[in-house]
Amino acid sequence: MAKQQTVVLACTECGLRNYTYKSNTPKTERLEVKKFCKHCGKHTLHKQTK
């Protein structure tokens, strides 16, 4: 049984870490998703952090 890994997403513009989710499959590439940033007030690119 695989253990879930917690992934944190940070805004590329302001650097705020405001999204987390749990992933069952380990990925070699870092995830990049366009999400809404409360601090910036708009949709920005969020990248996976360590």
ModelCIF file with pLDDT and N, C-alpha, C, O atoms, coordinates in Angstrom:
data_MODEL
#
_entry.id   MODEL 
#
_entity.id                         1 
_entity.type                       polymer 
_entity.pdbx_number_of_molecules   1 
#
_entity_poly.entity_id                      1 
_entity_poly.type                           'polypeptide(L)' 
_entity_poly.nstd_linkage                   no 
_entity_poly.nstd_monomer                   no 
_entity_poly.pdbx_seq_one_letter_code       MAKQQTVVLACTECGLRNYTYKSNTPKTERLEVKKFCKHCGKHTLHKQTK 
_entity_poly.pdbx_seq_one_letter_code_can   MAKQQTVVLACTECGLRNYTYKSNTPKTERLEVKKFCKHCGKHTLHKQTK 
_entity_poly.pdbx_strand_id                 A 
#
loop_
_entity_poly_seq.entity_id 
_entity_poly_seq.num 
_entity_poly_seq.mon_id 
_entity_poly_seq.hetero 
1 1  MET n 
1 2  ALA n 
1 3  LYS n 
1 4  GLN n 
1 5  GLN n 
1 6  THR n 
1 7  VAL n 
1 8  VAL n 
1 9  LEU n 
1 10 ALA n 
1 11 CYS n 
1 12 THR n 
1 13 GLU n 
1 14 CYS n 
1 15 GLY n 
1 16 LEU n 
1 17 ARG n 
1 18 ASN n 
1 19 TYR n 
1 20 THR n 
1 21 TYR n 
1 22 LYS n 
1 23 SER n 
1 24 ASN n 
1 25 THR n 
1 26 PRO n 
1 27 LYS n 
1 28 THR n 
1 29 GLU n 
1 30 ARG n 
1 31 LEU n 
1 32 GLU n 
1 33 VAL n 
1 34 LYS n 
1 35 LYS n 
1 36 PHE n 
1 37 CYS n 
1 38 LYS n 
1 39 HIS n 
1 40 CYS n 
1 41 GLY n 
1 42 LYS n 
1 43 HIS n 
1 44 THR n 
1 45 LEU n 
1 46 HIS n 
1 47 LYS n 
1 48 GLN n 
1 49 THR n 
1 50 LYS n 
#
_struct_asym.id          A 
_struct_asym.entity_id   1 
#
loop_
_ma_qa_metric.id 
_ma_qa_metric.mode 
_ma_qa_metric.name 
_ma_qa_metric.software_group_id 
_ma_qa_metric.type 
1 global pLDDT . pLDDT 
2 local  pLDDT . pLDDT 
#
_ma_qa_metric_global.metric_id      1 
_ma_qa_metric_global.metric_value   90.00 
_ma_qa_metric_global.model_id       1 
_ma_qa_metric_global.ordinal_id     1 
#
loop_
_ma_qa_metric_local.label_asym_id 
_ma_qa_metric_local.label_comp_id 
_ma_qa_metric_local.label_seq_id 
_ma_qa_metric_local.metric_id 
_ma_qa_metric_local.metric_value 
_ma_qa_metric_local.model_id 
_ma_qa_metric_local.ordinal_id 
A MET 1  2 62.00 1 1  
A ALA 2  2 67.00 1 2  
A LYS 3  2 81.00 1 3  
A GLN 4  2 84.00 1 4  
A GLN 5  2 87.00 1 5  
A THR 6  2 89.00 1 6  
A VAL 7  2 91.00 1 7  
A VAL 8  2 94.00 1 8  
A LEU 9  2 95.00 1 9  
A ALA 10 2 96.00 1 10 
A CYS 11 2 96.00 1 11 
A THR 12 2 95.00 1 12 
A GLU 13 2 96.00 1 13 
A CYS 14 2 95.00 1 14 
A GLY 15 2 93.00 1 15 
A LEU 16 2 94.00 1 16 
A ARG 17 2 95.00 1 17 
A ASN 18 2 93.00 1 18 
A TYR 19 2 94.00 1 19 
A THR 20 2 93.00 1 20 
A TYR 21 2 87.00 1 21 
A LYS 22 2 89.00 1 22 
A SER 23 2 85.00 1 23 
A ASN 24 2 84.00 1 24 
A THR 25 2 79.00 1 25 
A PRO 26 2 76.00 1 26 
A LYS 27 2 76.00 1 27 
A THR 28 2 81.00 1 28 
A GLU 29 2 87.00 1 29 
A ARG 30 2 89.00 1 30 
A LEU 31 2 90.00 1 31 
A GLU 32 2 93.00 1 32 
A VAL 33 2 93.00 1 33 
A LYS 34 2 96.00 1 34 
A LYS 35 2 96.00 1 35 
A PHE 36 2 96.00 1 36 
A CYS 37 2 95.00 1 37 
A LYS 38 2 94.00 1 38 
A HIS 39 2 94.00 1 39 
A CYS 40 2 94.00 1 40 
A GLY 41 2 95.00 1 41 
A LYS 42 2 96.00 1 42 
A HIS 43 2 97.00 1 43 
A THR 44 2 96.00 1 44 
A LEU 45 2 97.00 1 45 
A HIS 46 2 96.00 1 46 
A LYS 47 2 95.00 1 47 
A GLN 48 2 93.00 1 48 
A THR 49 2 91.00 1 49 
A LYS 50 2 80.00 1 50 
#
loop_
_atom_site.group_PDB 
_atom_site.id 
_atom_site.type_symbol 
_atom_site.label_atom_id 
_atom_site.label_alt_id 
_atom_site.label_comp_id 
_atom_site.label_asym_id 
_atom_site.label_entity_id 
_atom_site.label_seq_id 
_atom_site.pdbx_PDB_ins_code 
_atom_site.Cartn_x 
_atom_site.Cartn_y 
_atom_site.Cartn_z 
_atom_site.occupancy 
_atom_site.B_iso_or_equiv 
_atom_site.pdbx_formal_charge 
_atom_site.auth_seq_id 
_atom_site.auth_comp_id 
_atom_site.auth_asym_id 
_atom_site.auth_atom_id 
_atom_site.pdbx_PDB_model_num 
ATOM 1   N N  . MET A 1 1  ? 0.840  -1.175 0.000   1.00 62.00 ? 1  MET A N  1 
ATOM 2   C CA . MET A 1 1  ? 0.000  0.000  0.000   1.00 62.00 ? 1  MET A CA 1 
ATOM 3   C C  . MET A 1 1  ? 0.892  1.249  0.000   1.00 62.00 ? 1  MET A C  1 
ATOM 4   O O  . MET A 1 1  ? 1.762  1.405  0.857   1.00 62.00 ? 1  MET A O  1 
ATOM 5   N N  . ALA A 1 2  ? 0.663  2.122  -0.964  1.00 67.00 ? 2  ALA A N  1 
ATOM 6   C CA . ALA A 1 2  ? 1.478  3.331  -1.105  1.00 67.00 ? 2  ALA A CA 1 
ATOM 7   C C  . ALA A 1 2  ? 1.007  4.408  -0.135  1.00 67.00 ? 2  ALA A C  1 
ATOM 8   O O  . ALA A 1 2  ? -0.185 4.544  0.140   1.00 67.00 ? 2  ALA A O  1 
ATOM 9   N N  . LYS A 1 3  ? 1.959  5.157  0.368   1.00 81.00 ? 3  LYS A N  1 
ATOM 10  C CA . LYS A 1 3  ? 1.662  6.242  1.290   1.00 81.00 ? 3  LYS A CA 1 
ATOM 11  C C  . LYS A 1 3  ? 1.376  7.510  0.501   1.00 81.00 ? 3  LYS A C  1 
ATOM 12  O O  . LYS A 1 3  ? 2.020  7.777  -0.513  1.00 81.00 ? 3  LYS A O  1 
ATOM 13  N N  . GLN A 1 4  ? 0.406  8.294  0.972   1.00 84.00 ? 4  GLN A N  1 
ATOM 14  C CA . GLN A 1 4  ? 0.084  9.540  0.295   1.00 84.00 ? 4  GLN A CA 1 
ATOM 15  C C  . GLN A 1 4  ? 1.154  10.581 0.580   1.00 84.00 ? 4  GLN A C  1 
ATOM 16  O O  . GLN A 1 4  ? 1.693  10.657 1.684   1.00 84.00 ? 4  GLN A O  1 
ATOM 17  N N  . GLN A 1 5  ? 1.448  11.372 -0.428  1.00 87.00 ? 5  GLN A N  1 
ATOM 18  C CA . GLN A 1 5  ? 2.445  12.419 -0.319  1.00 87.00 ? 5  GLN A CA 1 
ATOM 19  C C  . GLN A 1 5  ? 1.737  13.773 -0.381  1.00 87.00 ? 5  GLN A C  1 
ATOM 20  O O  . GLN A 1 5  ? 0.925  14.007 -1.276  1.00 87.00 ? 5  GLN A O  1 
ATOM 21  N N  . THR A 1 6  ? 2.041  14.665 0.568   1.00 89.00 ? 6  THR A N  1 
ATOM 22  C CA . THR A 1 6  ? 1.457  16.000 0.564   1.00 89.00 ? 6  THR A CA 1 
ATOM 23  C C  . THR A 1 6  ? 2.274  16.907 -0.341  1.00 89.00 ? 6  THR A C  1 
ATOM 24  O O  . THR A 1 6  ? 3.496  16.991 -0.217  1.00 89.00 ? 6  THR A O  1 
ATOM 25  N N  . VAL A 1 7  ? 1.587  17.584 -1.250  1.00 91.00 ? 7  VAL A N  1 
ATOM 26  C CA . VAL A 1 7  ? 2.230  18.472 -2.215  1.00 91.00 ? 7  VAL A CA 1 
ATOM 27  C C  . VAL A 1 7  ? 1.765  19.897 -1.923  1.00 91.00 ? 7  VAL A C  1 
ATOM 28  O O  . VAL A 1 7  ? 0.574  20.138 -1.727  1.00 91.00 ? 7  VAL A O  1 
ATOM 29  N N  . VAL A 1 8  ? 2.710  20.842 -1.894  1.00 94.00 ? 8  VAL A N  1 
ATOM 30  C CA . VAL A 1 8  ? 2.408  22.252 -1.620  1.00 94.00 ? 8  VAL A CA 1 
ATOM 31  C C  . VAL A 1 8  ? 2.639  23.057 -2.898  1.00 94.00 ? 8  VAL A C  1 
ATOM 32  O O  . VAL A 1 8  ? 3.656  22.890 -3.571  1.00 94.00 ? 8  VAL A O  1 
ATOM 33  N N  . LEU A 1 9  ? 1.688  23.929 -3.222  1.00 95.00 ? 9  LEU A N  1 
ATOM 34  C CA . LEU A 1 9  ? 1.798  24.795 -4.392  1.00 95.00 ? 9  LEU A CA 1 
ATOM 35  C C  . LEU A 1 9  ? 2.007  26.233 -3.943  1.00 95.00 ? 9  LEU A C  1 
ATOM 36  O O  . LEU A 1 9  ? 1.342  26.706 -3.021  1.00 95.00 ? 9  LEU A O  1 
ATOM 37  N N  . ALA A 1 10 ? 2.939  26.931 -4.602  1.00 96.00 ? 10 ALA A N  1 
ATOM 38  C CA . ALA A 1 10 ? 3.235  28.330 -4.276  1.00 96.00 ? 10 ALA A CA 1 
ATOM 39  C C  . ALA A 1 10 ? 3.036  29.201 -5.515  1.00 96.00 ? 10 ALA A C  1 
ATOM 40  O O  . ALA A 1 10 ? 3.317  28.780 -6.637  1.00 96.00 ? 10 ALA A O  1 
ATOM 41  N N  . CYS A 1 11 ? 2.553  30.406 -5.295  1.00 96.00 ? 11 CYS A N  1 
ATOM 42  C CA . CYS A 1 11 ? 2.343  31.374 -6.364  1.00 96.00 ? 11 CYS A CA 1 
ATOM 43  C C  . CYS A 1 11 ? 3.695  31.815 -6.922  1.00 96.00 ? 11 CYS A C  1 
ATOM 44  O O  . CYS A 1 11 ? 4.629  32.067 -6.161  1.00 96.00 ? 11 CYS A O  1 
ATOM 45  N N  . THR A 1 12 ? 3.799  31.908 -8.238  1.00 95.00 ? 12 THR A N  1 
ATOM 46  C CA . THR A 1 12 ? 5.063  32.306 -8.854  1.00 95.00 ? 12 THR A CA 1 
ATOM 47  C C  . THR A 1 12 ? 5.284  33.819 -8.771  1.00 95.00 ? 12 THR A C  1 
ATOM 48  O O  . THR A 1 12 ? 6.423  34.277 -8.866  1.00 95.00 ? 12 THR A O  1 
ATOM 49  N N  . GLU A 1 13 ? 4.215  34.602 -8.595  1.00 96.00 ? 13 GLU A N  1 
ATOM 50  C CA . GLU A 1 13 ? 4.358  36.058 -8.550  1.00 96.00 ? 13 GLU A CA 1 
ATOM 51  C C  . GLU A 1 13 ? 4.686  36.572 -7.151  1.00 96.00 ? 13 GLU A C  1 
ATOM 52  O O  . GLU A 1 13 ? 5.606  37.375 -6.990  1.00 96.00 ? 13 GLU A O  1 
ATOM 53  N N  . CYS A 1 14 ? 3.942  36.119 -6.130  1.00 95.00 ? 14 CYS A N  1 
ATOM 54  C CA . CYS A 1 14 ? 4.168  36.645 -4.786  1.00 95.00 ? 14 CYS A CA 1 
ATOM 55  C C  . CYS A 1 14 ? 4.875  35.645 -3.869  1.00 95.00 ? 14 CYS A C  1 
ATOM 56  O O  . CYS A 1 14 ? 5.387  36.036 -2.820  1.00 95.00 ? 14 CYS A O  1 
ATOM 57  N N  . GLY A 1 15 ? 4.915  34.362 -4.243  1.00 93.00 ? 15 GLY A N  1 
ATOM 58  C CA . GLY A 1 15 ? 5.607  33.354 -3.452  1.00 93.00 ? 15 GLY A CA 1 
ATOM 59  C C  . GLY A 1 15 ? 4.787  32.771 -2.322  1.00 93.00 ? 15 GLY A C  1 
ATOM 60  O O  . GLY A 1 15 ? 5.298  31.952 -1.558  1.00 93.00 ? 15 GLY A O  1 
ATOM 61  N N  . LEU A 1 16 ? 3.525  33.168 -2.189  1.00 94.00 ? 16 LEU A N  1 
ATOM 62  C CA . LEU A 1 16 ? 2.670  32.682 -1.117  1.00 94.00 ? 16 LEU A CA 1 
ATOM 63  C C  . LEU A 1 16 ? 2.318  31.215 -1.344  1.00 94.00 ? 16 LEU A C  1 
ATOM 64  O O  . LEU A 1 16 ? 1.881  30.840 -2.432  1.00 94.00 ? 16 LEU A O  1 
ATOM 65  N N  . ARG A 1 17 ? 2.507  30.392 -0.326  1.00 95.00 ? 17 ARG A N  1 
ATOM 66  C CA . ARG A 1 17 ? 2.144  28.972 -0.404  1.00 95.00 ? 17 ARG A CA 1 
ATOM 67  C C  . ARG A 1 17 ? 0.711  28.841 0.081   1.00 95.00 ? 17 ARG A C  1 
ATOM 68  O O  . ARG A 1 17 ? 0.459  28.848 1.286   1.00 95.00 ? 17 ARG A O  1 
ATOM 69  N N  . ASN A 1 18 ? -0.237 28.719 -0.852  1.00 93.00 ? 18 ASN A N  1 
ATOM 70  C CA . ASN A 1 18 ? -1.636 28.749 -0.460  1.00 93.00 ? 18 ASN A CA 1 
ATOM 71  C C  . ASN A 1 18 ? -2.466 27.552 -0.917  1.00 93.00 ? 18 ASN A C  1 
ATOM 72  O O  . ASN A 1 18 ? -3.683 27.562 -0.727  1.00 93.00 ? 18 ASN A O  1 
ATOM 73  N N  . TYR A 1 19 ? -1.874 26.543 -1.501  1.00 94.00 ? 19 TYR A N  1 
ATOM 74  C CA . TYR A 1 19 ? -2.620 25.355 -1.896  1.00 94.00 ? 19 TYR A CA 1 
ATOM 75  C C  . TYR A 1 19 ? -1.841 24.102 -1.512  1.00 94.00 ? 19 TYR A C  1 
ATOM 76  O O  . TYR A 1 19 ? -0.624 24.040 -1.681  1.00 94.00 ? 19 TYR A O  1 
ATOM 77  N N  . THR A 1 20 ? -2.560 23.099 -0.989  1.00 93.00 ? 20 THR A N  1 
ATOM 78  C CA . THR A 1 20 ? -1.969 21.797 -0.700  1.00 93.00 ? 20 THR A CA 1 
ATOM 79  C C  . THR A 1 20 ? -2.934 20.724 -1.194  1.00 93.00 ? 20 THR A C  1 
ATOM 80  O O  . THR A 1 20 ? -4.147 20.932 -1.231  1.00 93.00 ? 20 THR A O  1 
ATOM 81  N N  . TYR A 1 21 ? -2.384 19.593 -1.566  1.00 87.00 ? 21 TYR A N  1 
ATOM 82  C CA . TYR A 1 21 ? -3.208 18.444 -1.894  1.00 87.00 ? 21 TYR A CA 1 
ATOM 83  C C  . TYR A 1 21 ? -2.395 17.187 -1.686  1.00 87.00 ? 21 TYR A C  1 
ATOM 84  O O  . TYR A 1 21 ? -1.171 17.244 -1.575  1.00 87.00 ? 21 TYR A O  1 
ATOM 85  N N  . LYS A 1 22 ? -3.071 16.047 -1.632  1.00 89.00 ? 22 LYS A N  1 
ATOM 86  C CA . LYS A 1 22 ? -2.400 14.777 -1.397  1.00 89.00 ? 22 LYS A CA 1 
ATOM 87  C C  . LYS A 1 22 ? -2.389 13.963 -2.675  1.00 89.00 ? 22 LYS A C  1 
ATOM 88  O O  . LYS A 1 22 ? -3.403 13.847 -3.364  1.00 89.00 ? 22 LYS A O  1 
ATOM 89  N N  . SER A 1 23 ? -1.236 13.404 -2.982  1.00 85.00 ? 23 SER A N  1 
ATOM 90  C CA . SER A 1 23 ? -1.048 12.635 -4.204  1.00 85.00 ? 23 SER A CA 1 
ATOM 91  C C  . SER A 1 23 ? -0.627 11.220 -3.851  1.00 85.00 ? 23 SER A C  1 
ATOM 92  O O  . SER A 1 23 ? 0.227  11.018 -2.988  1.00 85.00 ? 23 SER A O  1 
ATOM 93  N N  . ASN A 1 24 ? -1.226 10.240 -4.519  1.00 84.00 ? 24 ASN A N  1 
ATOM 94  C CA . ASN A 1 24 ? -0.871 8.842  -4.286  1.00 84.00 ? 24 ASN A CA 1 
ATOM 95  C C  . ASN A 1 24 ? 0.330  8.407  -5.099  1.00 84.00 ? 24 ASN A C  1 
ATOM 96  O O  . ASN A 1 24 ? 1.058  7.498  -4.700  1.00 84.00 ? 24 ASN A O  1 
ATOM 97  N N  . THR A 1 25 ? 0.543  9.049  -6.235  1.00 79.00 ? 25 THR A N  1 
ATOM 98  C CA . THR A 1 25 ? 1.626  8.638  -7.112  1.00 79.00 ? 25 THR A CA 1 
ATOM 99  C C  . THR A 1 25 ? 2.769  9.639  -7.068  1.00 79.00 ? 25 THR A C  1 
ATOM 100 O O  . THR A 1 25 ? 2.552  10.833 -7.278  1.00 79.00 ? 25 THR A O  1 
ATOM 101 N N  . PRO A 1 26 ? 3.975  9.176  -6.802  1.00 76.00 ? 26 PRO A N  1 
ATOM 102 C CA . PRO A 1 26 ? 5.118  10.098 -6.829  1.00 76.00 ? 26 PRO A CA 1 
ATOM 103 C C  . PRO A 1 26 ? 5.427  10.500 -8.266  1.00 76.00 ? 26 PRO A C  1 
ATOM 104 O O  . PRO A 1 26 ? 5.477  9.650  -9.156  1.00 76.00 ? 26 PRO A O  1 
ATOM 105 N N  . LYS A 1 27 ? 5.632  11.788 -8.491  1.00 76.00 ? 27 LYS A N  1 
ATOM 106 C CA . LYS A 1 27 ? 5.915  12.301 -9.834  1.00 76.00 ? 27 LYS A CA 1 
ATOM 107 C C  . LYS A 1 27 ? 7.347  12.820 -9.887  1.00 76.00 ? 27 LYS A C  1 
ATOM 108 O O  . LYS A 1 27 ? 7.861  13.359 -8.908  1.00 76.00 ? 27 LYS A O  1 
ATOM 109 N N  . THR A 1 28 ? 7.973  12.653 -11.028 1.00 81.00 ? 28 THR A N  1 
ATOM 110 C CA . THR A 1 28 ? 9.346  13.122 -11.185 1.00 81.00 ? 28 THR A CA 1 
ATOM 111 C C  . THR A 1 28 ? 9.386  14.597 -11.555 1.00 81.00 ? 28 THR A C  1 
ATOM 112 O O  . THR A 1 28 ? 10.336 15.299 -11.209 1.00 81.00 ? 28 THR A O  1 
ATOM 113 N N  . GLU A 1 29 ? 8.360  15.072 -12.259 1.00 87.00 ? 29 GLU A N  1 
ATOM 114 C CA . GLU A 1 29 ? 8.309  16.480 -12.665 1.00 87.00 ? 29 GLU A CA 1 
ATOM 115 C C  . GLU A 1 29 ? 7.487  17.277 -11.655 1.00 87.00 ? 29 GLU A C  1 
ATOM 116 O O  . GLU A 1 29 ? 6.562  16.755 -11.034 1.00 87.00 ? 29 GLU A O  1 
ATOM 117 N N  . ARG A 1 30 ? 7.841  18.543 -11.507 1.00 89.00 ? 30 ARG A N  1 
ATOM 118 C CA . ARG A 1 30 ? 7.095  19.410 -10.598 1.00 89.00 ? 30 ARG A CA 1 
ATOM 119 C C  . ARG A 1 30 ? 5.791  19.857 -11.263 1.00 89.00 ? 30 ARG A C  1 
ATOM 120 O O  . ARG A 1 30 ? 5.760  20.171 -12.453 1.00 89.00 ? 30 ARG A O  1 
ATOM 121 N N  . LEU A 1 31 ? 4.732  19.879 -10.480 1.00 90.00 ? 31 LEU A N  1 
ATOM 122 C CA . LEU A 1 31 ? 3.413  20.233 -10.968 1.00 90.00 ? 31 LEU A CA 1 
ATOM 123 C C  . LEU A 1 31 ? 3.299  21.744 -11.138 1.00 90.00 ? 31 LEU A C  1 
ATOM 124 O O  . LEU A 1 31 ? 3.778  22.502 -10.295 1.00 90.00 ? 31 LEU A O  1 
ATOM 125 N N  . GLU A 1 32 ? 2.667  22.182 -12.223 1.00 93.00 ? 32 GLU A N  1 
ATOM 126 C CA . GLU A 1 32 ? 2.393  23.597 -12.478 1.00 93.00 ? 32 GLU A CA 1 
ATOM 127 C C  . GLU A 1 32 ? 0.923  23.730 -12.843 1.00 93.00 ? 32 GLU A C  1 
ATOM 128 O O  . GLU A 1 32 ? 0.458  23.111 -13.800 1.00 93.00 ? 32 GLU A O  1 
ATOM 129 N N  . VAL A 1 33 ? 0.186  24.542 -12.077 1.00 93.00 ? 33 VAL A N  1 
ATOM 130 C CA . VAL A 1 33 ? -1.245 24.703 -12.275 1.00 93.00 ? 33 VAL A CA 1 
ATOM 131 C C  . VAL A 1 33 ? -1.591 26.179 -12.169 1.00 93.00 ? 33 VAL A C  1 
ATOM 132 O O  . VAL A 1 33 ? -1.011 26.894 -11.352 1.00 93.00 ? 33 VAL A O  1 
ATOM 133 N N  . LYS A 1 34 ? -2.526 26.638 -12.982 1.00 96.00 ? 34 LYS A N  1 
ATOM 134 C CA . LYS A 1 34 ? -2.986 28.017 -12.897 1.00 96.00 ? 34 LYS A CA 1 
ATOM 135 C C  . LYS A 1 34 ? -4.152 28.061 -11.911 1.00 96.00 ? 34 LYS A C  1 
ATOM 136 O O  . LYS A 1 34 ? -5.206 27.473 -12.155 1.00 96.00 ? 34 LYS A O  1 
ATOM 137 N N  . LYS A 1 35 ? -3.951 28.772 -10.781 1.00 96.00 ? 35 LYS A N  1 
ATOM 138 C CA . LYS A 1 35 ? -4.955 28.857 -9.725  1.00 96.00 ? 35 LYS A CA 1 
ATOM 139 C C  . LYS A 1 35 ? -5.119 30.303 -9.280  1.00 96.00 ? 35 LYS A C  1 
ATOM 140 O O  . LYS A 1 35 ? -4.312 31.165 -9.628  1.00 96.00 ? 35 LYS A O  1 
ATOM 141 N N  . PHE A 1 36 ? -6.180 30.564 -8.501  1.00 96.00 ? 36 PHE A N  1 
ATOM 142 C CA . PHE A 1 36 ? -6.436 31.906 -7.992  1.00 96.00 ? 36 PHE A CA 1 
ATOM 143 C C  . PHE A 1 36 ? -5.606 32.155 -6.746  1.00 96.00 ? 36 PHE A C  1 
ATOM 144 O O  . PHE A 1 36 ? -5.614 31.349 -5.816  1.00 96.00 ? 36 PHE A O  1 
ATOM 145 N N  . CYS A 1 37 ? -4.893 33.265 -6.726  1.00 95.00 ? 37 CYS A N  1 
ATOM 146 C CA . CYS A 1 37 ? -4.082 33.670 -5.570  1.00 95.00 ? 37 CYS A CA 1 
ATOM 147 C C  . CYS A 1 37 ? -4.840 34.764 -4.820  1.00 95.00 ? 37 CYS A C  1 
ATOM 148 O O  . CYS A 1 37 ? -5.150 35.809 -5.392  1.00 95.00 ? 37 CYS A O  1 
ATOM 149 N N  . LYS A 1 38 ? -5.138 34.527 -3.548  1.00 94.00 ? 38 LYS A N  1 
ATOM 150 C CA . LYS A 1 38 ? -5.868 35.513 -2.746  1.00 94.00 ? 38 LYS A CA 1 
ATOM 151 C C  . LYS A 1 38 ? -5.042 36.774 -2.522  1.00 94.00 ? 38 LYS A C  1 
ATOM 152 O O  . LYS A 1 38 ? -5.592 37.873 -2.444  1.00 94.00 ? 38 LYS A O  1 
ATOM 153 N N  . HIS A 1 39 ? -3.748 36.621 -2.420  1.00 94.00 ? 39 HIS A N  1 
ATOM 154 C CA . HIS A 1 39 ? -2.871 37.768 -2.157  1.00 94.00 ? 39 HIS A CA 1 
ATOM 155 C C  . HIS A 1 39 ? -2.762 38.671 -3.392  1.00 94.00 ? 39 HIS A C  1 
ATOM 156 O O  . HIS A 1 39 ? -2.846 39.894 -3.274  1.00 94.00 ? 39 HIS A O  1 
ATOM 157 N N  . CYS A 1 40 ? -2.577 38.075 -4.567  1.00 94.00 ? 40 CYS A N  1 
ATOM 158 C CA . CYS A 1 40 ? -2.462 38.849 -5.816  1.00 94.00 ? 40 CYS A CA 1 
ATOM 159 C C  . CYS A 1 40 ? -3.829 39.313 -6.325  1.00 94.00 ? 40 CYS A C  1 
ATOM 160 O O  . CYS A 1 40 ? -3.928 40.347 -6.984  1.00 94.00 ? 40 CYS A O  1 
ATOM 161 N N  . GLY A 1 41 ? -4.883 38.547 -6.019  1.00 95.00 ? 41 GLY A N  1 
ATOM 162 C CA . GLY A 1 41 ? -6.226 38.899 -6.461  1.00 95.00 ? 41 GLY A CA 1 
ATOM 163 C C  . GLY A 1 41 ? -6.514 38.517 -7.900  1.00 95.00 ? 41 GLY A C  1 
ATOM 164 O O  . GLY A 1 41 ? -7.424 39.070 -8.518  1.00 95.00 ? 41 GLY A O  1 
ATOM 165 N N  . LYS A 1 42 ? -5.737 37.564 -8.448  1.00 96.00 ? 42 LYS A N  1 
ATOM 166 C CA . LYS A 1 42 ? -5.961 37.126 -9.829  1.00 96.00 ? 42 LYS A CA 1 
ATOM 167 C C  . LYS A 1 42 ? -5.459 35.694 -10.004 1.00 96.00 ? 42 LYS A C  1 
ATOM 168 O O  . LYS A 1 42 ? -4.833 35.131 -9.106  1.00 96.00 ? 42 LYS A O  1 
ATOM 169 N N  . HIS A 1 43 ? -5.737 35.117 -11.159 1.00 97.00 ? 43 HIS A N  1 
ATOM 170 C CA . HIS A 1 43 ? -5.264 33.775 -11.476 1.00 97.00 ? 43 HIS A CA 1 
ATOM 171 C C  . HIS A 1 43 ? -3.796 33.850 -11.897 1.00 97.00 ? 43 HIS A C  1 
ATOM 172 O O  . HIS A 1 43 ? -3.440 34.599 -12.806 1.00 97.00 ? 43 HIS A O  1 
ATOM 173 N N  . THR A 1 44 ? -2.955 33.070 -11.229 1.00 96.00 ? 44 THR A N  1 
ATOM 174 C CA . THR A 1 44 ? -1.536 33.047 -11.535 1.00 96.00 ? 44 THR A CA 1 
ATOM 175 C C  . THR A 1 44 ? -1.052 31.606 -11.591 1.00 96.00 ? 44 THR A C  1 
ATOM 176 O O  . THR A 1 44 ? -1.757 30.688 -11.171 1.00 96.00 ? 44 THR A O  1 
ATOM 177 N N  . LEU A 1 45 ? 0.131  31.415 -12.102 1.00 97.00 ? 45 LEU A N  1 
ATOM 178 C CA . LEU A 1 45 ? 0.728  30.092 -12.175 1.00 97.00 ? 45 LEU A CA 1 
ATOM 179 C C  . LEU A 1 45 ? 1.252  29.708 -10.794 1.00 97.00 ? 45 LEU A C  1 
ATOM 180 O O  . LEU A 1 45 ? 1.965  30.485 -10.157 1.00 97.00 ? 45 LEU A O  1 
ATOM 181 N N  . HIS A 1 46 ? 0.901  28.518 -10.337 1.00 96.00 ? 46 HIS A N  1 
ATOM 182 C CA . HIS A 1 46 ? 1.380  27.989 -9.063  1.00 96.00 ? 46 HIS A CA 1 
ATOM 183 C C  . HIS A 1 46 ? 2.244  26.779 -9.351  1.00 96.00 ? 46 HIS A C  1 
ATOM 184 O O  . HIS A 1 46 ? 1.863  25.907 -10.132 1.00 96.00 ? 46 HIS A O  1 
ATOM 185 N N  . LYS A 1 47 ? 3.420  26.722 -8.715  1.00 95.00 ? 47 LYS A N  1 
ATOM 186 C CA . LYS A 1 47 ? 4.350  25.609 -8.916  1.00 95.00 ? 47 LYS A CA 1 
ATOM 187 C C  . LYS A 1 47 ? 4.521  24.823 -7.623  1.00 95.00 ? 47 LYS A C  1 
ATOM 188 O O  . LYS A 1 47 ? 4.381  25.363 -6.526  1.00 95.00 ? 47 LYS A O  1 
ATOM 189 N N  . GLN A 1 48 ? 4.823  23.557 -7.773  1.00 93.00 ? 48 GLN A N  1 
ATOM 190 C CA . GLN A 1 48 ? 5.060  22.686 -6.626  1.00 93.00 ? 48 GLN A CA 1 
ATOM 191 C C  . GLN A 1 48 ? 6.366  23.066 -5.942  1.00 93.00 ? 48 GLN A C  1 
ATOM 192 O O  . GLN A 1 48 ? 7.381  23.298 -6.600  1.00 93.00 ? 48 GLN A O  1 
ATOM 193 N N  . THR A 1 49 ? 6.327  23.128 -4.601  1.00 91.00 ? 49 THR A N  1 
ATOM 194 C CA . THR A 1 49 ? 7.524  23.434 -3.819  1.00 91.00 ? 49 THR A CA 1 
ATOM 195 C C  . THR A 1 49 ? 7.958  22.191 -3.064  1.00 91.00 ? 49 THR A C  1 
ATOM 196 O O  . THR A 1 49 ? 7.247  21.187 -3.038  1.00 91.00 ? 49 THR A O  1 
ATOM 197 N N  . LYS A 1 50 ? 9.132  22.267 -2.451  1.00 80.00 ? 50 LYS A N  1 
ATOM 198 C CA . LYS A 1 50 ? 9.628  21.128 -1.693  1.00 80.00 ? 50 LYS A CA 1 
ATOM 199 C C  . LYS A 1 50 ? 8.957  21.015 -0.360  1.00 80.00 ? 50 LYS A C  1 
ATOM 200 O O  . LYS A 1 50 ? 9.261  20.103 0.409   1.00 80.00 ? 50 LYS A O  1 
#
